[in-house]
Amino acid sequence: MKSVIIIVLLCSSGLFAQVPGFQGKRFSVEGSLMFNTALSNYNENFNEGLAAFNKRFQGGVEYIIGRNVSLGGSYGIFASGLEDFNTKSKYRLTSNIGGLYLKIFKFRKKGAIAPYGMYGKIGLLRVMISGVLVETNGSSAANGTEKLNPAPLTLLNYGFGKQFIIKGRFIARVGADFGLNIFGFSFSSPSGITWLARKRVANGMFFNLEAGMGILIF
């Protein structure tokens, strides 16, 4: 992932050095909420079904590198629940998610400029997962009784949506976000609780709706 970051930065610095930005502003700070229904996987409160939701909180920065292109970095936290039905144990999982992406805008109005309008997003996510046992055989587990440290996940990140500029400075965004597992983790060869933890997180990252706000700084 480090090599991808270096290549993107070198390309962007050479190709887009003279970008004016939106009213002279190119750098923004943003935050968003991503969510989906916990249909078949527990959320952080160990609920599931149409009325239960997985939530991911994410913050990040973006820098406009072209008239219709911005480069962004993000950090998010995703909490979820996991049950091992073989041992009747429940674990609370916490995922720390770092990302790097390009956002490409499509304009309908002549003279429009990023970060306004419809967009598509492509990038990579690195997901660090940790877990702790909270219940076994229906009884609460002692704090720190058992901890999980599965191997990280690397996901291809794709998304699309629309951004609005309010009063020339504030950003509002709605969209959809996908995390696609294409980097070697197999769903078809189970091998214990750490495999289940990685599968649970990958499922929760696969599709999310997104609502976000931000501000153009300079």
C-alpha positions as CSV (number, residue, x, y, z in Angstrom):
1,M,0.0,0.0,0.0
2,K,2.9,2.4,0.7
3,S,4.1,2.0,-3.0
4,V,0.6,2.9,-4.2
5,I,0.6,6.1,-2.0
6,I,4.0,7.2,-3.3
7,I,3.0,6.6,-7.0
8,V,-0.3,8.6,-6.6
9,L,1.5,11.5,-4.9
10,L,4.2,11.7,-7.5
11,C,1.7,11.6,-10.4
12,S,-0.6,14.2,-8.8
13,S,2.3,16.6,-8.0
14,G,3.5,16.5,-11.6
15,L,0.2,16.6,-13.5
16,F,-1.9,18.9,-11.4
17,A,0.4,21.5,-10.0
18,Q,-1.5,24.6,-11.2
19,V,-5.1,23.7,-10.0
20,P,-7.1,26.8,-8.9
21,G,-9.5,24.9,-6.6
22,F,-13.0,25.8,-5.7
23,Q,-13.0,29.6,-5.2
24,G,-9.3,29.3,-4.5
25,K,-9.8,26.5,-1.9
26,R,-8.3,23.1,-2.5
27,F,-8.0,21.5,1.0
28,S,-11.0,20.2,3.0
29,V,-11.6,18.3,6.2
30,E,-14.6,16.0,6.3
31,G,-16.5,13.6,8.5
32,S,-19.2,11.0,7.6
33,L,-21.4,8.3,8.9
34,M,-21.7,5.0,7.0
35,F,-24.3,2.4,7.8
36,N,-26.1,-0.7,6.6
37,T,-28.7,-3.1,8.0
38,A,-27.4,-6.0,10.2
39,L,-29.4,-8.6,8.3
40,S,-27.3,-11.7,9.1
41,N,-24.4,-10.3,11.2
42,Y,-24.6,-8.9,14.7
43,N,-24.1,-5.2,15.2
44,E,-22.0,-3.9,18.2
45,N,-25.0,-4.5,20.5
46,F,-25.5,-8.1,19.3
47,N,-28.7,-7.3,17.5
48,E,-29.6,-8.2,13.9
49,G,-32.4,-7.8,11.4
50,L,-34.0,-5.0,9.5
51,A,-34.3,-2.7,12.6
52,A,-30.6,-3.2,13.5
53,F,-27.8,-1.2,11.9
54,N,-24.0,-1.4,11.5
55,K,-22.4,2.0,11.8
56,R,-19.0,3.2,10.8
57,F,-17.7,6.7,11.7
58,Q,-15.1,8.1,9.4
59,G,-13.0,11.3,9.1
60,G,-10.6,12.4,6.5
61,V,-9.0,15.1,4.4
62,E,-9.1,15.8,0.7
63,Y,-7.0,17.9,-1.6
64,I,-8.1,18.9,-5.1
65,I,-5.4,17.9,-7.6
66,G,-7.3,18.5,-10.9
67,R,-10.4,20.4,-12.1
68,N,-12.4,17.3,-11.5
69,V,-10.1,15.1,-9.3
70,S,-9.4,15.1,-5.6
71,L,-7.0,12.9,-3.6
72,G,-8.1,11.9,-0.1
73,G,-7.1,10.0,3.0
74,S,-9.4,8.7,5.7
75,Y,-9.5,7.0,9.1
76,G,-12.6,5.2,10.4
77,I,-13.8,3.0,13.3
78,F,-16.2,0.1,12.8
79,A,-17.5,-1.7,15.9
80,S,-19.4,-5.0,15.5
81,G,-20.4,-8.2,17.3
82,L,-19.4,-11.8,16.5
83,E,-20.8,-15.1,17.9
84,D,-19.1,-18.5,17.7
85,F,-22.0,-20.9,17.7
86,N,-19.7,-23.9,18.3
87,T,-18.5,-22.6,21.7
88,K,-21.5,-20.3,22.4
89,S,-19.1,-17.3,22.8
90,K,-19.7,-13.7,21.9
91,Y,-16.9,-11.3,20.9
92,R,-17.0,-7.5,20.4
93,L,-14.9,-6.5,17.4
94,T,-13.2,-3.1,16.8
95,S,-11.8,-2.3,13.4
96,N,-9.5,0.6,12.7
97,I,-9.7,1.5,9.0
98,G,-7.2,3.6,7.1
99,G,-7.8,4.5,3.4
100,L,-6.4,6.3,0.4
101,Y,-8.5,7.2,-2.6
102,L,-9.1,9.3,-5.7
103,K,-12.5,11.0,-6.2
104,I,-13.4,11.9,-9.8
105,F,-16.3,14.3,-10.4
106,K,-18.7,14.5,-13.3
107,F,-20.2,17.9,-14.0
108,R,-23.5,18.8,-15.5
109,K,-23.0,22.5,-15.3
110,K,-20.5,24.3,-17.5
111,G,-17.7,25.9,-15.5
112,A,-18.2,23.6,-12.5
113,I,-15.2,22.4,-10.5
114,A,-14.4,19.9,-7.8
115,P,-15.5,19.2,-5.1
116,Y,-19.0,19.9,-6.4
117,G,-21.4,17.5,-8.2
118,M,-21.6,13.8,-8.9
119,Y,-18.5,11.7,-8.2
120,G,-17.0,8.2,-8.3
121,K,-14.4,7.1,-5.9
122,I,-11.7,4.4,-6.1
123,G,-9.0,3.5,-3.5
124,L,-7.7,1.0,-1.0
125,L,-8.7,0.3,2.6
126,R,-6.4,-1.3,5.3
127,V,-8.5,-2.8,8.1
128,M,-6.8,-3.6,11.5
129,I,-9.1,-5.8,13.6
130,S,-9.1,-6.6,17.3
131,G,-11.7,-8.4,19.5
132,V,-12.4,-9.2,23.1
133,L,-14.6,-12.0,24.6
134,V,-17.7,-10.5,26.3
135,E,-19.9,-13.6,26.9
136,T,-19.6,-17.3,27.0
137,N,-22.3,-19.9,27.6
138,G,-24.8,-17.1,28.3
139,S,-22.6,-15.6,31.1
140,S,-20.6,-12.4,31.0
141,A,-16.8,-13.1,30.6
142,A,-14.2,-11.4,32.8
143,N,-12.6,-8.4,31.3
144,G,-9.7,-9.3,29.1
145,T,-10.4,-13.1,29.4
146,E,-9.7,-13.7,25.7
147,K,-8.6,-11.3,23.0
148,L,-8.5,-11.7,19.2
149,N,-5.9,-10.2,16.9
150,P,-6.8,-11.4,13.3
151,A,-4.6,-10.6,10.4
152,P,-5.4,-7.3,8.7
153,L,-7.7,-7.0,5.7
154,T,-6.9,-5.1,2.5
155,L,-10.0,-4.1,0.5
156,L,-10.6,-2.4,-2.8
157,N,-12.7,0.7,-2.0
158,Y,-15.3,1.9,-4.6
159,G,-18.0,4.5,-4.1
160,F,-20.3,7.0,-5.8
161,G,-22.5,9.9,-4.7
162,K,-23.1,13.6,-4.9
163,Q,-21.5,16.6,-3.1
164,F,-23.0,20.0,-2.5
165,I,-21.3,23.2,-1.7
166,I,-23.1,25.5,0.8
167,K,-22.2,29.2,1.1
168,G,-19.0,28.6,-0.8
169,R,-17.3,26.8,2.1
170,F,-19.3,23.9,3.6
171,I,-19.6,20.5,2.0
172,A,-22.6,18.1,2.2
173,R,-22.4,14.6,0.8
174,V,-24.6,11.6,0.2
175,G,-23.5,8.4,-1.4
176,A,-22.8,4.6,-1.3
177,D,-19.5,2.9,-0.4
178,F,-18.2,-0.6,-1.2
179,G,-15.3,-2.5,0.2
180,L,-14.4,-5.4,-2.0
181,N,-12.3,-8.3,-0.8
182,I,-10.0,-9.1,-3.7
183,F,-6.6,-9.5,-1.9
184,G,-6.3,-13.1,-0.9
185,F,-8.7,-13.6,2.0
186,S,-10.9,-16.7,1.2
187,F,-14.5,-17.0,2.4
188,S,-14.6,-20.7,1.5
189,S,-12.0,-22.2,3.8
190,P,-13.0,-21.6,7.5
191,S,-10.2,-22.0,10.1
192,G,-11.4,-20.9,13.5
193,I,-12.6,-17.8,15.3
194,T,-10.1,-15.4,13.7
195,W,-11.3,-16.4,10.3
196,L,-14.9,-15.7,11.4
197,A,-13.8,-12.3,12.7
198,R,-12.3,-11.3,9.4
199,K,-15.3,-12.6,7.5
200,R,-17.6,-10.6,9.8
201,V,-15.7,-7.4,9.2
202,A,-15.4,-8.0,5.5
203,N,-19.2,-8.5,5.3
204,G,-19.9,-5.3,7.2
205,M,-17.6,-3.3,4.9
206,F,-19.0,-4.7,1.7
207,F,-21.8,-2.1,1.2
208,N,-22.7,1.0,3.2
209,L,-24.8,4.1,2.6
210,E,-23.0,7.3,3.5
211,A,-23.9,10.8,4.7
212,G,-21.2,13.4,5.4
213,M,-20.3,17.0,6.1
214,G,-17.1,18.9,5.6
215,I,-15.5,22.3,5.3
216,L,-13.1,23.9,2.7
217,I,-10.2,25.3,4.6
218,F,-7.8,26.8,2.1
